């Protein structure tokens, strides 16, 4: 959440009146990363070009924001026609690589559908990606059983088919607004 405070100040500029959620085109860089996919393979952003892409940071041991956001996206995607769903992917980037190995990510994203892809990376890779989009994450203290929480942003970044940043979708954005913007993003060809 704290990572979004600095992001909010940056995003207070003008936006396209046709978008219902926050237009970030021109304010954020294109989608770029080198991470590890849920099958253990090295992947980069080029792997996902050609489809509209939603980028969400989280971790699989999250008890509230992550599963709620993923289920919300899955529900919204269920309202899109099949062709649109085939042209949209959700990249769930775990910022907890110590617990979220590729197998754990694969099992987690399988709960939401084939459009959901789990990714993670080294601390250096994750730091580079979160810095790129001006968000932060951090780890809480371990309890007596070794469990800990991870702070992370709750917003979703939306990129067009060319990997250009287009939208920031926030938790309080209305469902119909998100659906409208996703349809518009997908129609851009």
C-alpha positions, 0 to 999 in steps of 0.5 A: 500500500505504501508503494502506491502513495508515491505512485499516486502523486505521479499519476495525478496528471491528465488522463484520456476521458474515455478510460474509466480506470486510471490512464497511465499511458506515457507515465509508466514504462513498457512491460519489461522483465526477466523472471522465472515462470511457473514451469521453472523456465526463464521468461521475459516480457517479450514472451507475453507480447501480442496479448493484453497483459495485467500485472499484479504483485503478490504472494501465495500465502496472502490471506486477503488481497491476493486471493480476492484480487485474483478471484475478482479478475477471474470473475471479470474475465468470465464476462468476456467472450472466449476470444477476448479471454484468449487475448488477455493474460494475468501475470501474478508476480510473487514477491516472496520467492523463498516460499513461492517456487514454480510448482507452488505458483503453478498450483496457485494460478491453476485455481483461477484459470489458464489466463493466469501465469505465475512468475517470480525471480531473484531479489535483484530481479524483483527489485528491478521490476518493482522499481520500474513501476514505482511500487514497493514490497517488504517482509514482516517479522517471522513468528514462532513458526517461521510464518511472515506477511509480505506487504505489496501493492494492491493495484493492477497494471494493464498493458496493451498488446505491445507491452505499453503501459495503459491503465492502473486498476485499483481495488475501489474501481467499479466492476463495470468500469474495469470490464469496460476498460478491458474490452476497450484495451482488447479492441485496440488490436 
